[in-house]
Amino acid sequence: MDYVDVLYAHMYDWSTPLEEICRAFHEVIEEGQAFYWATSNWEAEVIFETLAICERLNLHKPIGAQNQYSMLVREDLEIEYENLFNKYQYGLVAWSPLAGGFLTGKYNDGIK
């Protein structure tokens, strides 16, 4: 494979400076190895800081998040991420939208 469309940064690494993370993803995009980068399971405040760093240094900004989201797990995204979605048009790819099959009724008779 020559490139990927979106490269995800899964789980924020608190031991790596955020500017270094931003510069690394910018370089991957500049080299044509990815078109975009996004976050996965990052806290909203870290994403706001990431966007500020990218804007200040004129780097490619992340375009969205991959987070758990379903009828049972909603509050974090709908409250914490609201400004990201509205102000920055930050995208979302939801994982486990059916709560691991629970919302389908798969477990109505218990786990077998």
C-alpha positions in Angstrom: 0.0 0.0 0.0 1.4 3.4 -1.0 -0.7 5.5 1.3 -3.7 5.5 3.7 -6.6 8.0 3.6 -6.7 8.6 7.4 -4.1 7.7 9.9 -5.4 7.5 13.5 -3.4 8.4 16.6 -4.9 5.9 19.1 -4.9 6.8 22.8 -2.9 9.9 23.6 0.7 9.3 24.7 1.3 11.5 27.7 5.0 10.8 27.6 5.5 12.3 24.1 5.3 16.1 23.7 2.2 17.1 21.8 4.1 19.3 19.4 6.2 16.3 18.5 3.1 14.3 17.7 1.7 17.1 15.6 4.9 17.5 13.6 5.2 13.7 13.0 1.7 13.5 11.6 2.3 16.6 9.5 5.4 15.0 8.1 3.6 11.8 7.2 1.0 13.8 5.3 3.6 15.9 3.6 5.4 12.8 2.4 2.2 11.5 0.9 1.9 8.5 3.1 -1.6 9.7 4.4 -4.1 12.2 3.3 -5.4 13.1 6.8 -4.8 12.3 10.5 -7.3 11.9 13.2 -7.5 11.1 16.9 -8.8 8.0 18.7 -10.0 8.1 22.3 -8.3 11.4 23.1 -9.8 13.8 25.6 -11.4 16.9 24.2 -9.1 19.3 26.0 -6.0 17.6 24.4 -7.6 17.9 21.0 -8.2 21.6 21.5 -4.5 22.0 22.5 -3.5 19.9 19.4 -5.5 22.2 17.1 -4.0 25.3 18.6 -0.5 23.9 18.1 -1.2 23.0 14.5 -2.7 26.4 13.8 0.3 28.2 15.4 2.9 26.1 13.5 0.9 25.9 10.3 0.7 22.1 10.5 -1.9 19.7 9.2 -4.6 19.5 11.8 -6.5 16.3 12.8 -9.8 16.1 11.1 -11.9 14.0 13.5 -12.1 11.4 16.2 -12.8 7.7 16.6 -14.6 7.2 19.9 -17.1 4.9 21.5 -20.6 6.2 20.9 -23.9 4.5 21.3 -27.3 5.0 23.0 -25.6 3.8 26.1 -22.4 5.8 25.9 -23.3 9.3 24.8 -22.5 11.9 27.4 -18.8 12.3 26.9 -19.1 13.0 23.2 -22.3 15.1 23.3 -20.9 17.4 26.0 -17.1 17.4 25.9 -16.8 17.2 22.1 -19.7 19.6 21.2 -17.5 22.6 20.6 -15.0 20.5 18.5 -17.8 19.3 16.3 -19.4 22.8 15.9 -16.4 25.1 15.9 -13.9 23.0 14.0 -16.3 20.8 12.0 -14.4 17.9 13.7 -15.6 14.5 12.4 -16.6 11.4 14.2 -16.2 7.7 13.4 -18.1 5.8 16.1 -16.9 2.5 17.4 -19.3 0.0 19.1 -22.4 1.8 18.0 -24.4 -1.3 19.0 -22.7 -1.6 22.3 -21.0 -4.9 21.4 -24.2 -6.3 20.2 -26.2 -5.5 23.4 -28.5 -3.1 21.6 -29.4 -5.7 18.9 -31.0 -7.9 21.5 -28.3 -10.5 21.0 -28.0 -11.1 24.7 -31.7 -11.1 25.7 -31.5 -14.8 26.5 -28.2 -14.4 28.3 -24.7 -15.1 27.0 -24.3 -18.6 25.5 
